[in-house]
Amino acid sequence: MAIPSVDLNEFLSGDSSRKNAFVQELGKAYESVGFVAVKNHGIPDELIGDLYRNVQEFFSLPLEQKRKYEIPELSGQRGYTSFGKEHAKGSDAPDLKEFFQYGQTPRNNYKEEEYPPNVLVGEVPGFDKTFEEAYRAFERSGTVLLQAIALYLGLDENYFDDYVHNGNSILRAIHYPPITQEPKSAIRAEQHEDINLITLLVGASADGLQILTRQNEWVGVTSLPEQIVVNVGDMLQRFTNNKLKSTTHRVVNPAKELWHTSRFSIPFFLHPKSSMSLRCLEECIDEAHPKAYEDATAGEYLDERLREIGLKK
């Protein structure tokens, strides 16, 4: 399935008609599919290449070295999380992955909440610098996409800006190791929806991502080179009272002849500050669409979900 494709240069063109066309195209795609592929996303190819090289080098380290970067009290929100620790909401089966998470380093004397420090990786030269540069690039692109979403919802264009500046976003590098024996399931990462506002995914190193269509069918997702895939998360679905859809997705095992290969994937989960209210927008509530969710802040909702997926006790 080729998901809808949009060109971010249209939004940034300075031409009001092109900008509005982009807003409508993006919004309609998020109402109907929940995923889009974005061209001219502003994340340099060279930076993406460096990021993947660093990630592959890190995950090739011996397990005892990687475990030096696993800090249980951080609930997987910084540093390394070893194989089989996370599971999808509602599933007891662990996902067949290990991952590394890099988070926010606040700017401008930010005092609203304390973020744990990032876990620095000494064994891989350039790892920390590359992650910081990539984090900022994803954050910039995501902020622009949220400006388009705000306009589609009838809000001020910069509605989300202050919420995501110094927000609790996460850059996650995932490694699905080679399959060494007959798996119990065809699924590497069980079906789930993302927690955050939007997720920006720069091309995975192998196929496997599938989304659940409105017709209740699983279809593989492909995007062209030089595009990133951006999907709606549960926070935005909640905020819009289900107007914008958080699409269910999963990762499936490769064909048997490719079991010996690894799969790498690097999503950026764009989160707001914990204090942002996720109260359903009044503009999205009417007789046909009554309020579907209790009021909650982003921090309260994140805490609830981390417990549901087994990262927080």
DABEL-V394556 format. One record per helix or strand of 2 or more residues. SS is the DSSP state (H for helix, E for strand). FROM is the first residue (numbers start at 1). TO is the last residue. If there is no record, write none. Layout:
<<SS	FROM	TO> <SS	FROM	TO>>
This chain:
<<E	5	7> <H	8	11> <H	16	32> <E	35	39> <H	45	59> <H	63	69> <H	72	74> <E	79	81> <E	98	103> <H	127	152> <H	161	164> <E	170	176> <E	187	192> <E	198	202> <E	209	212> <E	218	220> <E	227	232> <H	234	239> <E	249	252> <H	256	258> <E	263	270> <H	282	284> <H	298	308>>
